[in-house]
Amino acid sequence: IMVKPAMAYLDVIARVRERYNHPIAAYSVSGEYAMVKAAASNEWIDERRVALELLTGIKRAGADIIITYFAKDAARWLAEEG
């Protein structure tokens, strides 16, 4: 089951998780990515911390699969954390 956009629909992801016993994919759309990138480029936020928090929230809501433009960065950041 695909839920899109992920960030705005964390409650929907949680409800789908409660109701269905199927894999749930959440698609973190380009607008969510662009919002974080823009704020980070203006030094309003720490991109790494915010991106990982967003992805963690999606996972905690119940997503089994997260489709995100942050995938490569998140993999690198998590590897650096050990």
MODELLER restraints for C-alpha pairs under 7 A, 6 or more apart:
rsr = mdl.restraints
at = mdl.atoms
rsr.add(forms.Gaussian(group=physical.xy_distance, feature=features.Distance(at['CA:1:A'], at['CA:22:A']), mean=6.83, stdev=0.5))
rsr.add(forms.Gaussian(group=physical.xy_distance, feature=features.Distance(at['CA:1:A'], at['CA:23:A']), mean=6.23, stdev=0.5))
rsr.add(forms.Gaussian(group=physical.xy_distance, feature=features.Distance(at['CA:1:A'], at['CA:24:A']), mean=4.78, stdev=0.5))
rsr.add(forms.Gaussian(group=physical.xy_distance, feature=features.Distance(at['CA:1:A'], at['CA:25:A']), mean=5.99, stdev=0.5))
rsr.add(forms.Gaussian(group=physical.xy_distance, feature=features.Distance(at['CA:2:A'], at['CA:24:A']), mean=5.93, stdev=0.5))
rsr.add(forms.Gaussian(group=physical.xy_distance, feature=features.Distance(at['CA:2:A'], at['CA:25:A']), mean=4.73, stdev=0.5))
rsr.add(forms.Gaussian(group=physical.xy_distance, feature=features.Distance(at['CA:2:A'], at['CA:26:A']), mean=5.77, stdev=0.5))
rsr.add(forms.Gaussian(group=physical.xy_distance, feature=features.Distance(at['CA:3:A'], at['CA:13:A']), mean=6.62, stdev=0.5))
rsr.add(forms.Gaussian(group=physical.xy_distance, feature=features.Distance(at['CA:3:A'], at['CA:25:A']), mean=6.24, stdev=0.5))
rsr.add(forms.Gaussian(group=physical.xy_distance, feature=features.Distance(at['CA:3:A'], at['CA:26:A']), mean=4.86, stdev=0.5))
rsr.add(forms.Gaussian(group=physical.xy_distance, feature=features.Distance(at['CA:3:A'], at['CA:27:A']), mean=6.30, stdev=0.5))
rsr.add(forms.Gaussian(group=physical.xy_distance, feature=features.Distance(at['CA:4:A'], at['CA:26:A']), mean=6.03, stdev=0.5))
rsr.add(forms.Gaussian(group=physical.xy_distance, feature=features.Distance(at['CA:4:A'], at['CA:27:A']), mean=5.06, stdev=0.5))
rsr.add(forms.Gaussian(group=physical.xy_distance, feature=features.Distance(at['CA:4:A'], at['CA:28:A']), mean=6.86, stdev=0.5))
rsr.add(forms.Gaussian(group=physical.xy_distance, feature=features.Distance(at['CA:5:A'], at['CA:27:A']), mean=5.69, stdev=0.5))
rsr.add(forms.Gaussian(group=physical.xy_distance, feature=features.Distance(at['CA:5:A'], at['CA:28:A']), mean=5.59, stdev=0.5))
rsr.add(forms.Gaussian(group=physical.xy_distance, feature=features.Distance(at['CA:5:A'], at['CA:29:A']), mean=5.65, stdev=0.5))
rsr.add(forms.Gaussian(group=physical.xy_distance, feature=features.Distance(at['CA:6:A'], at['CA:26:A']), mean=5.21, stdev=0.5))
rsr.add(forms.Gaussian(group=physical.xy_distance, feature=features.Distance(at['CA:6:A'], at['CA:27:A']), mean=5.31, stdev=0.5))
rsr.add(forms.Gaussian(group=physical.xy_distance, feature=features.Distance(at['CA:6:A'], at['CA:28:A']), mean=4.85, stdev=0.5))
rsr.add(forms.Gaussian(group=physical.xy_distance, feature=features.Distance(at['CA:6:A'], at['CA:58:A']), mean=6.71, stdev=0.5))
rsr.add(forms.Gaussian(group=physical.xy_distance, feature=features.Distance(at['CA:7:A'], at['CA:28:A']), mean=6.52, stdev=0.5))
rsr.add(forms.Gaussian(group=physical.xy_distance, feature=features.Distance(at['CA:7:A'], at['CA:58:A']), mean=6.85, stdev=0.5))
rsr.add(forms.Gaussian(group=physical.xy_distance, feature=features.Distance(at['CA:10:A'], at['CA:58:A']), mean=6.34, stdev=0.5))
rsr.add(forms.Gaussian(group=physical.xy_distance, feature=features.Distance(at['CA:10:A'], at['CA:61:A']), mean=5.72, stdev=0.5))
rsr.add(forms.Gaussian(group=physical.xy_distance, feature=features.Distance(at['CA:13:A'], at['CA:61:A']), mean=5.87, stdev=0.5))
rsr.add(forms.Gaussian(group=physical.xy_distance, feature=features.Distance(at['CA:13:A'], at['CA:62:A']), mean=6.02, stdev=0.5))
rsr.add(forms.Gaussian(group=physical.xy_distance, feature=features.Distance(at['CA:13:A'], at['CA:63:A']), mean=6.63, stdev=0.5))
rsr.add(forms.Gaussian(group=physical.xy_distance, feature=features.Distance(at['CA:14:A'], at['CA:61:A']), mean=4.91, stdev=0.5))
rsr.add(forms.Gaussian(group=physical.xy_distance, feature=features.Distance(at['CA:14:A'], at['CA:62:A']), mean=5.50, stdev=0.5))
rsr.add(forms.Gaussian(group=physical.xy_distance, feature=features.Distance(at['CA:17:A'], at['CA:62:A']), mean=5.68, stdev=0.5))
rsr.add(forms.Gaussian(group=physical.xy_distance, feature=features.Distance(at['CA:23:A'], at['CA:64:A']), mean=5.97, stdev=0.5))
rsr.add(forms.Gaussian(group=physical.xy_distance, feature=features.Distance(at['CA:24:A'], at['CA:63:A']), mean=5.09, stdev=0.5))
rsr.add(forms.Gaussian(group=physical.xy_distance, feature=features.Distance(at['CA:24:A'], at['CA:64:A']), mean=5.28, stdev=0.5))
rsr.add(forms.Gaussian(group=physical.xy_distance, feature=features.Distance(at['CA:24:A'], at['CA:65:A']), mean=6.30, stdev=0.5))
rsr.add(forms.Gaussian(group=physical.xy_distance, feature=features.Distance(at['CA:25:A'], at['CA:63:A']), mean=5.63, stdev=0.5))
rsr.add(forms.Gaussian(group=physical.xy_distance, feature=features.Distance(at['CA:25:A'], at['CA:64:A']), mean=5.92, stdev=0.5))
rsr.add(forms.Gaussian(group=physical.xy_distance, feature=features.Distance(at['CA:25:A'], at['CA:65:A']), mean=4.45, stdev=0.5))
rsr.add(forms.Gaussian(group=physical.xy_distance, feature=features.Distance(at['CA:25:A'], at['CA:66:A']), mean=5.71, stdev=0.5))
rsr.add(forms.Gaussian(group=physical.xy_distance, feature=features.Distance(at['CA:26:A'], at['CA:63:A']), mean=5.96, stdev=0.5))
rsr.add(forms.Gaussian(group=physical.xy_distance, feature=features.Distance(at['CA:26:A'], at['CA:65:A']), mean=6.21, stdev=0.5))
rsr.add(forms.Gaussian(group=physical.xy_distance, feature=features.Distance(at['CA:26:A'], at['CA:66:A']), mean=4.93, stdev=0.5))
rsr.add(forms.Gaussian(group=physical.xy_distance, feature=features.Distance(at['CA:26:A'], at['CA:67:A']), mean=6.12, stdev=0.5))
rsr.add(forms.Gaussian(group=physical.xy_distance, feature=features.Distance(at['CA:27:A'], at['CA:66:A']), mean=5.97, stdev=0.5))
rsr.add(forms.Gaussian(group=physical.xy_distance, feature=features.Distance(at['CA:27:A'], at['CA:67:A']), mean=4.69, stdev=0.5))
rsr.add(forms.Gaussian(group=physical.xy_distance, feature=features.Distance(at['CA:27:A'], at['CA:68:A']), mean=6.27, stdev=0.5))
rsr.add(forms.Gaussian(group=physical.xy_distance, feature=features.Distance(at['CA:28:A'], at['CA:67:A']), mean=5.98, stdev=0.5))
rsr.add(forms.Gaussian(group=physical.xy_distance, feature=features.Distance(at['CA:28:A'], at['CA:68:A']), mean=5.04, stdev=0.5))
rsr.add(forms.Gaussian(group=physical.xy_distance, feature=features.Distance(at['CA:29:A'], at['CA:68:A']), mean=6.92, stdev=0.5))
rsr.add(forms.Gaussian(group=physical.xy_distance, feature=features.Distance(at['CA:33:A'], at['CA:69:A']), mean=6.58, stdev=0.5))
rsr.add(forms.Gaussian(group=physical.xy_distance, feature=features.Distance(at['CA:36:A'], at['CA:47:A']), mean=6.50, stdev=0.5))
rsr.add(forms.Gaussian(group=physical.xy_distance, feature=features.Distance(at['CA:37:A'], at['CA:47:A']), mean=6.90, stdev=0.5))
rsr.add(forms.Gaussian(group=physical.xy_distance, feature=features.Distance(at['CA:39:A'], at['CA:45:A']), mean=5.92, stdev=0.5))
rsr.add(forms.Gaussian(group=physical.xy_distance, feature=features.Distance(at['CA:40:A'], at['CA:46:A']), mean=6.01, stdev=0.5))
rsr.add(forms.Gaussian(group=physical.xy_distance, feature=features.Distance(at['CA:40:A'], at['CA:47:A']), mean=5.26, stdev=0.5))
rsr.add(forms.Gaussian(group=physical.xy_distance, feature=features.Distance(at['CA:52:A'], at['CA:74:A']), mean=6.78, stdev=0.5))
